[in-house]
Amino acid sequence: MTDPFTSDGAKMPPKPFTIEEGRRQVRSFVLRQGRFTPAQQRAFDELWPRFGLDYTGAPRDLDAAFGRDAPKVLEIGFGNGAALRFAAQQDPSRDYIGIEVHAPGVGRLLNALDDDGSTHVRLYHHDAVEVLEHEIADGALDEVRIYFPDPWHKKRHNKRRLIQPAFAALVVRKLRDGGRLHAATDWADYAEQMWDVLDATPGLANRAGARGHVERPAWRPQTHFETRGQKLGHGVWDLLYDRDSGVGIGDL
């Protein structure tokens, strides 16, 4: 399956991914596209061939996609792209892959990457779980970053949260031995769920100890989500996990 385009060549948003829950299907996100500007559409039309990775559902040679062999960092749900752009600017020695379903944010980042003359960033406009399952090889990633995922704060919607046991196990499979998972949230209840899930996931070791978190690392800039949360009186929790080399992929 490839990503869809309109009849005039404009890129269309992906279909929402669903998680099987018994016989029900639960969306892990909803498409709140917002205002899609002409500049963002031009970015898709003109810059996607340079920075974009079209979802095909088949294993991808990431070294070929970047034209080199370098450590790979994946950011899931990059929003407006500020953190991904900052990381790429600060560390050109690593290759960065971003996944985002909301078209305006993708278009905004495409324009920013063009302004920067970036050569080591590639973007998916697709669902992250499908990309991880079908296009990323096991052990291919050095780091996975998930900053301020949708908290689905109503209790009846908690099941829609991204950080669930099956997803955590999938991330562990894609990380190399000694790789790192970095998650951040400004919702205390979601931080608790992250600890419940990630601390119990085989192959992950919390760098701060059980139910621990760290100060915001230098590689993560303060995002607009974080600023908004602080204005609302929210705390911010950065969780760092190392991929335990003692647990093999076959054990997961």
C-alpha positions as CSV (number, residue, x, y, z in Angstrom):
1,M,0.0,0.0,0.0
2,T,1.4,3.4,-1.0
3,D,0.5,6.8,0.4
4,P,-2.4,8.4,-1.5
5,F,-2.4,11.4,-3.8
6,T,-5.2,13.5,-5.3
7,S,-5.8,13.5,-9.0
8,D,-3.8,16.7,-9.3
9,G,-0.8,15.2,-7.5
10,A,-1.3,16.8,-4.1
11,K,-0.5,14.5,-1.2
12,M,-3.5,13.3,0.9
13,P,-3.5,12.6,4.6
14,P,-3.1,8.9,5.7
15,K,-6.0,6.9,6.9
16,P,-6.1,6.7,10.7
17,F,-4.4,3.6,12.1
18,T,-6.6,1.3,14.3
19,I,-5.6,-0.9,17.2
20,E,-7.4,-4.2,17.6
21,E,-9.1,-4.3,21.0
22,G,-11.0,-7.6,21.0
23,R,-13.4,-7.2,18.2
24,R,-13.4,-3.4,18.4
25,Q,-11.0,-1.1,16.5
26,V,-9.7,1.9,18.3
27,R,-8.0,4.8,16.6
28,S,-4.7,5.8,18.1
29,F,-5.1,9.3,16.7
30,V,-7.6,11.6,15.0
31,L,-6.8,13.8,12.0
32,R,-7.1,17.4,13.1
33,Q,-5.6,18.8,9.9
34,G,-6.1,22.5,10.8
35,R,-5.3,25.1,8.2
36,F,-3.2,23.8,5.3
37,T,-1.6,26.8,3.7
38,P,-0.6,27.2,0.0
39,A,3.1,27.3,1.1
40,Q,2.7,24.0,2.9
41,Q,1.0,22.4,-0.2
42,R,3.9,23.7,-2.3
43,A,6.3,22.1,0.2
44,F,4.7,18.8,-0.4
45,D,4.6,19.2,-4.1
46,E,8.2,20.5,-4.5
47,L,10.1,19.2,-1.5
48,W,8.6,15.8,-0.8
49,P,10.8,14.1,-3.4
50,R,13.9,15.3,-1.5
51,F,12.8,14.7,2.1
52,G,9.8,12.4,2.0
53,L,9.6,8.6,2.4
54,D,6.4,7.2,0.9
55,Y,5.0,4.3,2.9
56,T,5.0,1.1,0.9
57,G,4.5,-1.5,3.6
58,A,7.8,-3.2,2.6
59,P,11.1,-3.3,4.5
60,R,13.2,-0.2,3.7
61,D,17.0,0.2,3.3
62,L,17.5,3.2,5.5
63,D,21.1,3.6,4.6
64,A,20.1,3.8,1.0
65,A,17.4,6.4,1.8
66,F,20.1,8.6,3.3
67,G,22.9,7.7,1.1
68,R,25.2,6.8,4.0
69,D,25.7,4.5,7.0
70,A,25.1,6.5,10.2
71,P,23.2,6.1,13.5
72,K,19.4,6.5,13.0
73,V,17.1,8.5,15.3
74,L,13.3,8.3,14.9
75,E,10.9,10.9,16.3
76,I,7.3,9.8,16.4
77,G,4.7,12.6,16.1
78,F,7.0,15.5,15.5
79,G,4.1,18.1,15.5
80,N,5.4,21.3,14.0
81,G,8.9,19.9,13.7
82,A,10.7,22.2,16.1
83,A,12.4,19.5,18.1
84,L,13.4,17.4,15.1
85,R,14.8,20.4,13.3
86,F,16.8,21.5,16.4
87,A,18.2,18.0,16.8
88,A,19.2,17.8,13.1
89,Q,20.9,21.2,13.3
90,Q,22.8,20.3,16.4
91,D,24.0,16.8,15.3
92,P,24.6,16.3,11.6
93,S,26.5,13.1,12.3
94,R,23.3,11.2,12.8
95,D,20.4,10.6,10.4
96,Y,16.9,11.7,11.6
97,I,13.6,10.1,10.6
98,G,10.3,11.9,11.5
99,I,6.8,10.6,11.4
100,E,3.7,12.8,11.6
101,V,0.1,12.3,10.4
102,H,-0.9,15.9,10.4
103,A,-0.2,17.6,7.1
104,P,0.3,21.2,8.2
105,G,3.2,20.2,10.5
106,V,4.8,18.1,7.8
107,G,4.6,21.0,5.3
108,R,6.0,23.4,7.8
109,L,9.0,21.2,8.5
110,L,9.6,20.5,4.9
111,N,10.0,24.3,4.3
112,A,12.3,24.6,7.4
113,L,14.5,21.7,6.2
114,D,14.8,23.3,2.8
115,D,15.8,26.6,4.5
116,D,18.5,24.7,6.5
117,G,19.8,22.9,3.5
118,S,19.4,19.7,5.4
119,T,20.6,16.4,3.9
120,H,20.2,14.0,6.9
121,V,16.4,14.2,7.6
122,R,13.7,12.1,6.1
123,L,9.9,12.3,6.8
124,Y,7.0,9.9,6.7
125,H,3.5,11.3,6.5
126,H,1.9,8.1,7.7
127,D,1.0,6.2,10.9
128,A,4.0,5.4,13.1
129,V,2.9,1.9,14.1
130,E,2.5,0.8,10.5
131,V,5.9,2.3,9.6
132,L,7.6,0.5,12.5
133,E,5.9,-2.8,11.9
134,H,6.5,-3.0,8.1
135,E,9.3,-0.6,7.0
136,I,11.8,-0.5,9.9
137,A,14.0,-3.5,10.4
138,D,14.5,-5.0,13.9
139,G,17.5,-3.4,15.6
140,A,17.8,-0.6,13.0
141,L,17.3,2.4,15.3
142,D,19.7,4.0,17.7
143,E,17.1,6.1,19.4
144,V,13.3,6.6,19.4
145,R,11.8,9.9,20.6
146,I,8.2,10.5,21.5
147,Y,7.5,14.0,22.7
148,F,4.2,15.0,24.2
149,P,2.0,12.4,22.5
150,D,-1.8,13.0,22.7
151,P,-2.7,12.4,26.4
152,W,-6.3,11.4,25.6
153,H,-7.0,12.7,29.1
154,K,-10.6,11.5,29.5
155,K,-10.5,8.2,31.2
156,R,-12.8,6.5,28.7
157,H,-10.2,7.5,26.0
158,N,-7.1,6.3,27.8
159,K,-7.1,3.2,25.7
160,R,-6.3,5.4,22.7
161,R,-2.9,6.4,24.1
162,L,0.1,5.5,22.0
163,I,2.2,4.1,24.9
164,Q,0.7,0.7,25.4
165,P,2.4,-2.7,26.1
166,A,2.2,-3.9,22.5
167,F,3.6,-0.6,21.2
168,A,6.4,-0.6,23.7
169,A,7.4,-4.1,22.7
170,L,7.5,-3.0,19.1
171,V,9.8,-0.1,19.9
172,V,12.2,-2.4,21.8
173,R,12.4,-4.7,18.8
174,K,13.4,-1.8,16.5
175,L,16.1,-0.5,18.8
176,R,19.6,-1.8,18.6
177,D,21.3,-3.2,21.7
178,G,22.2,-0.2,23.9
179,G,19.8,2.1,22.0
180,R,17.6,4.6,23.8
181,L,13.9,5.5,24.1
182,H,13.1,9.1,25.2
183,A,9.5,10.0,26.0
184,A,8.2,13.2,27.4
185,T,4.7,14.3,28.6
186,D,3.2,17.2,30.5
187,W,0.3,15.1,31.9
188,A,0.9,13.5,35.3
189,D,-1.6,10.7,34.6
190,Y,0.1,9.8,31.3
191,A,3.5,9.8,33.0
192,E,2.1,7.3,35.4
193,Q,0.9,5.1,32.6
194,M,4.2,5.4,30.8
195,W,6.0,4.1,33.9
196,D,3.4,1.3,34.3
197,V,4.0,0.2,30.7
198,L,7.7,1.0,30.1
199,D,9.2,0.0,33.4
200,A,7.5,-3.4,32.9
201,T,8.6,-3.9,29.3
202,P,11.3,-6.5,28.8
203,G,14.4,-5.0,27.2
204,L,14.0,-1.5,28.6
205,A,15.9,-0.2,31.7
206,N,14.8,3.2,33.2
207,R,17.9,5.3,33.4
208,A,16.5,7.1,36.4
209,G,15.4,4.0,38.3
210,A,11.9,2.6,38.8
211,R,9.3,5.3,38.1
212,G,12.0,7.9,37.7
213,H,12.5,10.7,35.3
214,V,15.3,13.1,34.3
215,E,15.7,16.8,33.7
216,R,15.0,17.9,30.2
217,P,18.1,16.8,28.2
218,A,20.0,19.4,26.1
219,W,19.0,17.6,22.9
220,R,15.3,18.3,23.4
221,P,14.3,22.0,23.1
222,Q,11.4,23.3,25.0
223,T,8.4,22.8,22.7
224,H,5.3,24.9,22.3
225,F,3.3,22.0,23.9
226,E,5.6,22.2,26.9
227,T,5.3,25.9,27.1
228,R,1.5,25.7,26.9
229,G,1.4,23.0,29.6
230,Q,3.6,25.0,32.0
231,K,1.2,28.0,31.6
232,L,-1.6,25.6,32.6
233,G,0.4,24.6,35.7
234,H,1.4,21.2,34.4
235,G,4.7,19.5,35.2
236,V,6.9,17.9,32.6
237,W,8.3,14.4,32.8
238,D,11.2,13.2,30.6
239,L,11.6,9.5,30.7
240,L,14.8,7.8,29.4
241,Y,15.1,4.1,28.8
242,D,18.1,2.1,27.6
243,R,17.7,-0.9,25.4
244,D,18.9,-3.8,27.6
245,S,21.4,-5.8,25.6
246,G,20.7,-8.8,27.8
247,V,17.3,-9.3,26.1
248,G,17.4,-10.6,22.6
249,I,14.8,-9.8,19.9
250,G,13.8,-13.5,19.9
251,D,12.9,-13.1,23.6
252,L,10.3,-10.3,23.0
